[in-house]
Each structure stands twice: as structure tokens, then as C-alpha cells.
Amino acid sequence: MEKLSELTDRQQDVRSNYLEITENIAKAAIRSGRKPEEVTLLAATKTVEPALINYAISLGLGHIGENKVQELLSKYDEYDLQHCDLQFIGHLQTNKVRQIVGKVSMIQSVDSFRLAKEINTQSEKQQRMTDILLEVNIGREPNKSGVMEEELEELLCQTAQLSRIRVRGLMTIPPICDKKSDVCKFFDKMYQLFIDISGKTLDNVSMDFLSMGMSDDYTEAILSGANMVRVGSKLFGARIYR
Ligand SMILES: *Cc1c(COP(=O)(O)O)cnc(C)c1O
């Protein structure tokens, strides 16, 4: 019985967090001249048990994202995917692509042509299309995923040639900044890239999503032009790694 009441407490936390986050998103959307429904909340669900994820889905959460293939596969059968779509948001190794194509609606973390080609190959095998976002290393951090901005256009043109892939936008994880004003510079830079690319018409490429902003800075990201935010700990509480 103890477990049940524990879960109920956590459900209550998730409920109030969800209401607060969706309200903040709506306010930030309106402040930046958009409608609340034009900004998508994707919950980053790493380390969160499926029962609690499904509780959030029951509140109206429509998008979840995992960042590890192994964890996604181990939880896959338990997600309520009737009412929610599942995306991949973490660093993806080429040899694991096969395991998630067909299970996720979008892969947000494509940063090389090699990876895009493998997603294309596996999608071809399954006779399906896979949506992707290109991940940009906007802070030019060494050892971090993402393409450099000057390499983005070439990658975009290459991936646009792949018939089983649709490029739907851009994603970034900016450097950790002490000041909000510093992280905003990176968000603004990303928005500029997003707008520049939107202005070019490339076959197979539609700039529908600019995915940036996490628990500590999703409001700033929206004010800078993000239309998808990825929120984990602010929704589910601090992560417990077992
Ligand atoms: C964990 C994660 C997030 C969310 O992080 P929080 O700070 O907990 O909101 C967003 N994006 C990616 C790729 C993640 O892995």
C-alpha cells in the first residue's frame, strides 16, 4: 500500500507541474505573438517509469522523448502510444538506428550524413518515411553532438536527397550558462538559422520545428522563437538514476 500512496503523491506533483508548465508555455507563446497551441511540449522521459509517463499522458501530454535506445526499448511496450507520440532526442549511434526506426515518429538528433543515410536505409527496409530534425552545436562545444552552423547547409542538402527521410526542422542543446541572457544569445542565433533556412525552398525540407529549451530555460527559448520545448525534471521531478 505504501507504494500506491507514494505514486499518488508523485502523480499530484506531476499534475501541478504539468499545469504550471502548460500555462507558462501559453503565456510565452502569446508574448511572442503566437497561439498557445503553436508551441509543442515534449516531455523528456529518461529515468521516468512508464506508469508515471502514462499518467502525464492522461493529463493531455501529447509528445514524449527518450534519449537512450536501450531505455526506450525496455519501456516501449508500456507507453500509452494511443494517446501520445514517441520521439528520439538523444545521441544516436548508427548501429542502433535499426532498433528504433518504425517505433519513433521523429529522430531529433541527426548530426551527420552517415547517420541520416542509415535512417534512410532502415526506413526503406520498412517501407516508411522517418521525420528528422538536424541537431546544431550552436555553442561550438568540443565533444558535443550537433553540426557546426557552417556545416548545416551542406548536411541539409545531402539529407534532402534521401527519399525515406523528411527534414522537419532544427534542434539544439545550448551550452550551460550561468546567466539567462547568455543562453538567450544561443537561442537567438538558432532562431536566425531557422529563419534563414526557412527562406530557402529545398525539396524534402520543411522547417516546421525549432526544438530548443529545457526545464530551466523553456520560457526564454519560446520568447526567442522555439516552437518545441523539451522538458524533463520540471515535469517529473529530479531524476533518480538507478
Ligand atoms: C533530458 C533531456 C531534456 C530535458 O532536460 P531537463 O533539464 O530535465 O528538462 C531535453 N533534451 C534532451 C535531449 C534531454 O536528454
The ligand as an SDF file (V2000), in Angstrom:
LIG
                    3D

 15 15  0  0  0  0  0  0  0  0999 V2000
   16.9100   15.2090  -20.5080 C   0  0  0  0  0  0  0  0  0  0  0  0
   16.7670   15.9870  -21.7520 C   0  0  0  0  0  0  0  0  0  0  0  0
   15.9960   17.1520  -21.7910 C   0  0  0  0  0  0  0  0  0  0  0  0
   15.2620   17.7120  -20.5830 C   0  0  0  0  0  0  0  0  0  0  0  0
   16.1100   18.0650  -19.5550 O   0  0  0  0  0  0  0  0  0  0  0  0
   15.5410   18.8090  -18.2420 P   0  0  0  0  0  0  0  0  0  0  0  0
   16.5930   19.7720  -17.8840 O   0  0  0  0  0  0  0  0  0  0  0  0
   15.3330   17.7500  -17.2330 O   0  0  0  0  0  0  0  0  0  0  0  0
   14.2910   19.4700  -18.6240 O   0  0  0  0  0  0  0  0  0  0  0  0
   15.8980   17.8080  -23.0070 C   0  0  0  0  0  0  0  0  0  0  0  0
   16.5370   17.3810  -24.1070 N   0  0  0  0  0  0  0  0  0  0  0  0
   17.2860   16.2750  -24.1090 C   0  0  0  0  0  0  0  0  0  0  0  0
   17.9430   15.8520  -25.3650 C   0  0  0  0  0  0  0  0  0  0  0  0
   17.4350   15.5340  -22.9350 C   0  0  0  0  0  0  0  0  0  0  0  0
   18.1900   14.4260  -22.9390 O   0  0  0  0  0  0  0  0  0  0  0  0
  1  2  1  0
  2  3  1  0
  2 14  2  0
  3  4  1  0
  3 10  2  0
  4  5  1  0
  5  6  1  0
  6  7  2  0
  6  8  1  0
  6  9  1  0
 10 11  1  0
 11 12  2  0
 12 13  1  0
 12 14  1  0
 14 15  1  0
M  END
$$$$
